[in-house]
Amino acid sequence: MSRNAILAKVKKATEVISEKAAYPAYEVSQLHSAPRLEGSNLWETFSRNFRAVNGKCMRDIGELIAFLKESQQTVGYCDPQLWDSMGQALADAGLMVETTYDRTQYDRYQFGITRATGAIAESGTLILDDEQTSDRLAALSPWTHVAVFTEQKILRTIPEAIAALGTAPNVIWATGPSKTADVESFTLHPQAFCSTLRQERFVMLRILLLSLVLLPAFGQDLARRQDTQVPPQVDQMYERGLRYLASKQTKEGCWDDSQGTEPGVVGLATIAFLARGEDPQHGPYAAHINRGISYILSQQNATNGFIGSSMYSHGFATLALCEAYGMVDHPKLAPALKKAVDLILSAQKRNRFKAWRYTPDAADADTTVSGCQIVALFAARNAGIAVPDDAIKQALTYMERCRSADGSYGYTSAGGGKPTLTAIGSLCQSLAKNKQTKGYAVSLNYLKNHINYREPYYPFYFEYYMSQALFHADEAIWQEWNAKNIKLLATIQSPDGSWPGRMGYSFNTAGALLSMALNYRFLPIYEK
């Protein structure tokens, strides 16, 4: 269907909507936000508050170029009115930058550089006005948006911004990653926007602000869906589990039990904090999140990027770096993540099955280790790291070789299928948007038939994958399984908030928490 035909259908559907309502009456003096105006100047205040909503401020174009090259974003758009001040430097750096935004090829642009109206210091808010933003799609559809303004355009408070803007139409206030986008005069739900513009891939709207040049970059969107109701029992159990992990974390950032020093386990425990939306900058668990990431980074081989003692550990550690990228402010995180992803890809190239096993040089493969790497690669894509399509395709081909006629996945072949392995295989297919295939449907039926299954040896590993597999597959089935899982976990949670088992308290507790994390849905890897 053509673009014009789609727009015609949308317009027809919205004809029944009444005209825009009048602005509500309000007293400007009653408007307020959290008192966060401390700072010697507005730039300092804005910078701090923008970092609190996952921004990172930079002041010169060299930092912007370094960021774009480091994240392998080489093709983009630049507002023609900014070209004289920025264009030559971008071109000299080898970046392909166009000054006419081709709307028919929006998916080709990795970044867009536009002007901004200004910003609000007390809330870390970016203000975009259509009259001063050269193209709305150039700002909102690429992976990275660079919004340019001078320090003189930073307003102190929200009431000041309202007074300055008056009744100006078509103005976006973005505090944190944007939740909606006005495309062709229609305000769309964020999921609809993602589906329309990014083929249902998760869209990270990194907003970089420029002032001479001044740049903060948004990381990953932590906003939970508004229709998500978290059961109070889950909140209570989750909080007790986080308190346990926080209390037992060492000063180095790991856990002192049988598995707690493995970077992969530290990664899962760190993700457990992030998965409930804990703030890595100012929240009660900020120090624990940052210590966990620092520990993972300290365990990476500086030469080849390998993290930990096995590809299991490397995969989960890489996943943690992906989910923390853009949220945790650590100078070594971005290059470490790139090295970790490169290690996964290079190991795959050397493997005769184009998959993975325990070591980077392994010639054989299995579905558990391979599934871990596949999930990490999809998370890397969500974080803006380049992952070749062939790498995903070859990995999924191996997984499909291990799927039997009844839909179950085996360990190294199609024989001996198990629910845990099938959950891993199904999750990989879901992340690849392969849910319309016959093989996927048969696997889902297998999981439905094993909805009461509980893994006797590695229960929390199974629950971690089963929760995601069913959520991506069929929310009604997930709800049924989730209710049973919550009941089970409530029964076996220890008084100190941990979960017992053979794999160590840190792994067990992290796995149990993550099996409930889809009740929150904060992280990109948990989005459908």
N, C-alpha and C positions, 0 to 999 in steps of 0.2 A: 504494500500500500504506500502511496506517495506521501510526502510530508504534508502537502496541501490537503490531501484527503483526510489525513489524521487530524489536522487542525480543524477541518470542517466538522468532523464528528465531535470533537471536544466542544466547539462553539455551540453546536446543536444541543449537546447535553447540558450546557450551562445556561441555556436560554431561560430555563424555569427559575433561575436564581434572581432574586429581587435586586434592585439597584443597590449600590454601595451604601451602607448605613452611614449616618453622620458620625463625626468623631464624638466620642463620649465626653461628657463634661468632667473636668478634673481640675484640681488646684495644683498648680506647678509647685507651690511651696510644700505640698505634701509628698511630692515625689522624692524618693531617696534610694540610695543603694548602700551597701556595706561601707562604713567609713574607712576607705582605703586610700586616703589622700596624702599619707606621709611621703616625704621626699623633698629634696632641695629644689627640684624644678619639675615641670610637667612631663618632660621626656623621661626623667627617672621614674616618676610615678607610673606613667603609662607603661614603660618597659617592664616594671615589676608586675603590674597587674595583668599585662598581656602574657607574660610567662606563666602566670597562674592559670590561664585558660589555654595552656599548651602552646604558647608562642615563644619565639626565640628572636631577640632583637639584634640587628646588625646595622652598621653605619656606612659601609662603603660597598661599591659595586664588586670589588675583589672578593668579598665574602659571599656575595650572591653567586658569582661565577663559580667559586669553589664549591658551593652547595649544589648547584645544578650539575656540575661535572661529577661530583662525588656520588650523586644519586642517579647518574647516567640519564639525565634529562637534557637532551641535546636539540630538540625541535620545539619551537614555540612561537608565540605572537608577541609583538611589542607595539603599544600605542604609538602611532606615527609622531605625536607631539612630544614623545619622550626619546625619539630616536637620536636626535642631535646630541643629547647628553649621555646616552647609554649605548646606542647602537654599535658604534665602532668597537668599543671594548668587548661587547658580546660577540661580534663577528671575529675579532682577533683571537678570541678564546676558542674558536672552532665551533661555536653554537650556530645552528640554522634558525634564524629569526625572521619572521615575515611581518610586514606592517599592514597587511590586509587579511582580516580573519575570514577564512573560507568556511562557512557554516556547514557545507556538505562534507567536510573532512575534519570535523571536530575531534574525532578520536585519534587523529594523528598528532595533535598538539599535546605536549607534555607539560608546558607551562604557558602562562599568559601574563603579560606585564601591562597593567593599566593604571590610570590615575585614580586617586581616592579623594573624597571630599575632606576627610579629616579623621579624627579619632577622639575618644573620650578617655581621659586619664583615669578617673576613679573606677571604671569598670573594665578597662582594657578592651574597649569596643572600637571596631573599625566601621567607618561610615562610608557607604558607596551611594552616589547619586547618579542616575542615568546620564544627566547632563555633563558629568565630569568623569564618567567611566566610558571609554570608547566603545566597548561592546560587552553586553551582559554575558553572552556565552563565552567570550574570551576570558572573563573573570571567573566564571563558575563551572565550566565544563572541564578545563584541564586539571591534571593532578596537582599542579602548583599554581597559585595565583600570587603575583607580585603586585601589590597595591602601593602606588607611589604618592607621597605627600610630604610637605615640609613640616618642621617642628612647630612653626607658627600656626598650623592648622589643628593643633591638639587643644581640645576644649577641656575645661577642668571637671565639670560635672554633667550629669544627665539633664537637669533642668536648663543648664546653659546651652546644651546641644539642642534641646527642644525649642528654646527661644531663638537660636540662631537659624534653625531649619524652617521654622514657621510651619506652613501647610504645604511645603514642597512635596510633590507626589513622587512615587517610584524611588524611594530611598530605602536602602537596606542597612540595618544595624546588625553587625555580626560580632557576637561575643562568644568566642569559641568557634569551632567549625560550624559552618552555616547549616541550618536545619531545613530551610526551604529555598526554592529558587523560582523566580518569576520568569518563565520561559514563554515567549510569545503572548504575554499578558495573562497567563494562567499561573496561579500559585499552586504548586504541586507538592504533595506529600514527599518527604525525602526518598522513600522507597520507590515511588513512581519516577522520580527524577533520575535515580540511579539506573532504573530499568530502561528508561528512554535513552539516556545519553551514554551509558557505559556497559551495555549488554549485561546488566545485572551484576557487574563487578562492583565491589565496594568502592565508593568514591571517597577519597580523602581530599578534603578541601584544605590544603595547606595555604594559609594566607601569609604572605611575606610583606611587611610594610617597609617602605623605603623613604628615608628622608636624608637626602644628600649623600649617599643613599642610605635609607634606614629600613631595616628588614626584620620583622619577626615572622617565624614560620609556624603555622599550626601543624601539630602532629595528628594523631589519630583521634577520631571522634569518639568520645566516651558517652554520648547521650543515649540513654535507654529509651526504648519505645514507650510512648506515653500510655499505651493501653496495657502495659505489663503490670500485673498485680503480683507482688512477691508475697507468698504466704508468710505470716508472722513467725511461724515455726522455723522456716528456712532462715530468716534474718537472725533469729536467736542462735540457731545451730552454727550458722556461718560466722557470726561474731565471736562465739566461743572458740571456734577453730582458728580464726585469725589471731585471737589473743594468745592461744597456745603457741602458734608458730612464732609470733613476735617475742614471746617470753623465752623461747628456747633457741632463738637465733644467736649465733656467736658474733663476736665483734668483727670477725672477718666476713660475715655475711652468709655462712653456711649453717648446717645443723649437725650436732654432734651425736649422730646415731649411725646405724649400719649402712645407710645409703645417703645420709645427709650431706656428705662432702662432695658427692657427684654433682657437677655443674648442671646436668639435666634435671636432677631432683630440685636443686636450688631454683632452676628455671621454672619448674611447675609450681613450686611454693610461691615464687614471686608473682607468677601469673594469677595465682589464687587471690592475692591482694588486689591486683589490677582488675580482675574479673568482677569484683563488686564495686568498681568505680572509685577505689581508694586513690586519693590525690598524692602523687609522688613528689609534689612540691611543698604542700602545706598541711596535708592531712595527718591524722594520728599515727599512720603507718608509713609516712613518707621516708623516714630514716631506714626502715626495714626494707622497703622496696629498693632504695638506692644502694644499700649494702648488698642486697642480693645481686643486682646488676653489676656492681663493682667486683664481686667475687667471681661471677661468670667471666668477666673481662680479664681478670687476673689469671684465669685458668686456660686462656687461649694461647695456642702455640703461635708465637710471633712470626714464624716462618711460613707455615702452611695454613693457618687459621683454624686448626683442629681444636675442639673444645672437649676436654674430658678424656675418659679412657675407652670410649666406644662410640659408635655412630648413634646408638640409642641416646647417650648423654648429649652428644653433639646436636642431634635433631631437636630435643626438647630445649636445650640451651639456646639454640638459634631461634626457636619459636618465641622464647621469652624476650630475646633482643628485638625481634620483630614487633611484638606487642608493646614493648617499652619505647620503641623508636618514636621520637616526637613528643613523648610524655616526660621521659627522664632526661634531664639536662646533664649529659656527660660527654666531654669532648672526644672520648675514644669509642663511643657507642656506634656511630655511623660507619667508620672504617672497619671496626670489628665485625659488624653485621655483614658488610660487603664481603669480607674475607670468609666468614662462616658460610655464606651462601655459595661463594665460589668453590669452597671445599666440597660441598654437597654436589655441585655440578661436575666438578672434576672427577670425583669418585664415581659418579654415574658413567662418565665417559669411559673410564677404565674397566668397568664391569661388563662382562659378556652378556648379561641379561638386561643391561641398561637400568639396573636397580641397585639395591644396597644390602650389605650385611654388616657384620660387626666392626670392621675396620675400613678406612678409606681405600685400601688397596685390595679389598676382597673381590674375588672373581665370581663367587656365588651370591645368592640373594635370598631373602625371606620376606614375607608380607608384613611382619611387625616392624622391622627396621625400615623397610621401604615405605610403609605407611607413615611412619614418623617423619621421614624426610619430605614426603609429598605434602603433608600438612604444613611443614615449615616453609616449603617453597610457595605455597599459596599465601601464607601469612607474609612472606617476603614481598610478593606482588602487591598485597594490600598496603604494605609500607612504602611502595614506590620503587622497590628494587627490581631491576630487569631480570626476568626469568624466561629463557627461550621456550617457545611453544613446543618445540621438539622434545625438550627435556620432560615436560609434563606428559606429552603424548606417549613417549617411550616407557615412562614409569607406569602409566595406567595400563599400557599393553601387557606389562609383566603382571600386574595385579589381576588382570582379566584372565591370564593363563592359569592363575591359581584359583579360579572360581569354577565350581562344579555345576552339574546340571540342576541340582536342587537349590542353587543360589549361594551355598556356603563357600567360604574361602578356606583353603588349606594353608599350611605353614610355608612349604616350599614348592607345592604342586597343588593340583585340584583335589587331591585325596585328603581324607582326614579333616574335613571342615569343622570349624568350631565357631560358636557365637562371637567370641572376642575377635577373632580374625575377620569374621564377616562384618562386624561393626566397623572395623578399621577400613576394610575394602569399600564398604558402602559410603562411609564418610568421604573417602577420597573421590569417589564418583560424584557425590553431591557437590563437593567444592569445585569439581570440574564442570558442573552444570550438565551432567550426563544422566539426569533422573528420568528421561523419557525412554530409555533403552529397555529392552526386554530383560536383559541380564540384571539390571538394577531392580526391576519389579520383582523378579524371582528372589533376589537377595532380601528385599524388604519383607516378602512373605515369610522367608526363613526366619528373620528376626522377630516378626510378629508371633510366629509359632514358638519362639523361645523367649517370650517376654517375661516369663517367671524364672528364667535361668539366673543362677548366681555362680560366678567363677570361684571354685574352691581354693585355688592356689594364689591367684593374683586378682582378688575381687575388685580392688579400687582401680586397677588398670582397666579392667573390663568396664566398670561403671563410667569411667572417664570417657571412653570411646562410645559406649552404648548410648549415653545421653545425647551426644552430638549426632550420632548416626540417625537416631529416631527423630530428633528435633528437625533436622534438615529434610527428613523423608516425609513425615506425616505428623502434624502437631497434635492431632487427637490421640494417636498412639503414644506419642511422647508424653502427653499429659497423664495418660494411664500409667505408663512406666514411671514417670516422675513421682507420682503420688506414692507408688509402692517403694520407690527408692528412698524418698524422704522418711517414710515410716520405718524402713530398715535401718537407715543411718541414725535416726533418732534413738533407736533401741540399743545400738552398739557404741554410740559416742561415749567416751570416757568422761568422768566428772571434770577432768582438767581441760576438756575441749578437744582432745586428740582422738584419733581412731587407731585401734591396735591392729597388729598383723605382722606377717613375716618379713615385710620389706622395709621396716623401720617407720617410726612415728611420723617423720617429716613427709615421706612419700605417701603414706597412707592418708594422712590428714589433707595433704594437697590434693590427692586424687579424689577423696570424698567431697571436698569443697568444690572442686571443678566439676564434679558430676551434678552438682546443684546450681552451678553458675549460670546455666541457661535460664534460670528464673530471673536473672538480672539483665543479661544480654548487653553488656557494656562493650565487649571487645570486638574488633572487626572480624576475627575468625569465627565468632559466634553469630554473625549476621547471615541470613539466608541469601 
